[in-house]
Amino acid sequence: MNKQIVAIKIDVTKIDKARLYEGQKGTYLDAVVFLDQQADQYGNNGMITQSVSKEEREAGTKGAILGNVKIISGGQQTQQTQQAALQPPADEESDLPF
């Protein structure tokens, strides 16, 4: 089982407080993470947005972008780096026939 660990940075000033709701054990916020295995130019693998209702999505409303997501371990990027480290360097100048 391949687990990923992601770090999330949220700008709490961008949260639409009207969308917070009370649950049995506290106040909650629904959010959506858009994750990409390839990091962008800043090293981020995605973003987190505030959720909107199905009706709002169908009407074209998008949730506020709250912050960024970064895969810090267990992602494809990490696996590729680990695999590359395990492979010996190719000796291109070798005259050996095998």
C-alpha positions in Angstrom: 0.0 0.0 0.0 1.5 3.3 -1.1 0.7 6.1 1.3 1.3 9.7 0.5 2.0 12.4 3.0 1.0 15.9 1.9 1.6 19.3 3.5 -1.1 21.9 3.2 -0.8 25.6 3.7 -4.1 27.5 4.1 -4.6 31.2 4.2 -7.4 31.3 6.7 -8.3 34.9 5.8 -9.6 33.6 2.5 -12.2 31.2 4.1 -15.8 32.2 3.5 -16.9 32.1 7.2 -20.5 31.8 6.0 -19.7 28.3 4.7 -18.5 27.0 8.1 -20.9 24.7 9.8 -21.4 23.3 13.3 -21.1 19.6 13.8 -21.4 17.4 16.9 -17.7 17.8 17.8 -16.9 21.3 16.4 -17.0 23.8 13.6 -16.1 22.4 10.2 -15.1 23.5 6.7 -15.5 21.4 3.6 -12.6 21.7 1.2 -11.4 20.1 -2.0 -7.8 19.2 -2.8 -6.6 19.2 -6.4 -3.5 17.0 -6.5 -1.0 16.6 -9.3 2.0 14.3 -9.1 4.2 16.8 -11.0 5.3 19.8 -8.9 5.0 23.3 -10.3 7.7 25.9 -10.4 7.3 26.5 -6.7 7.4 22.9 -5.7 3.7 22.7 -5.1 1.7 19.6 -6.2 -1.7 21.2 -6.1 -4.1 23.5 -4.4 -6.9 23.4 -1.8 -10.2 25.2 -2.4 -13.3 25.8 -0.3 -16.2 23.5 -1.4 -19.3 24.7 -3.1 -22.6 23.0 -3.5 -23.5 20.9 -6.5 -25.9 23.5 -7.7 -23.2 26.2 -7.3 -20.7 24.1 -9.3 -23.3 23.5 -12.1 -23.9 27.3 -12.2 -20.1 27.9 -12.6 -19.3 29.0 -9.1 -15.8 28.1 -7.9 -14.7 27.8 -4.4 -12.1 30.2 -3.1 -8.5 29.0 -3.4 -7.3 28.7 0.2 -3.8 27.5 -0.3 -1.2 25.1 -1.7 -0.5 21.3 -1.4 2.9 19.7 -1.5 3.6 16.0 -1.5 6.4 15.5 1.0 6.7 11.7 0.8 5.3 8.7 -0.9 4.5 10.4 -4.1 5.5 9.5 -7.6 8.2 12.2 -7.5 9.7 10.6 -4.4 9.5 7.1 -5.8 11.3 8.2 -9.0 14.0 9.8 -7.0 14.5 6.7 -4.9 14.6 4.4 -7.9 17.2 6.7 -9.6 19.3 6.6 -6.5 19.2 2.8 -6.5 20.3 2.4 -10.1 24.1 2.4 -10.7 25.2 5.1 -13.2 25.4 4.0 -16.8 29.0 3.8 -18.0 28.7 5.0 -21.6 32.4 4.9 -22.3 32.8 1.1 -21.7 34.3 -1.0 -24.5 32.9 -4.2 -23.0 30.8 -6.2 -25.4 28.3 -7.1 -22.7 
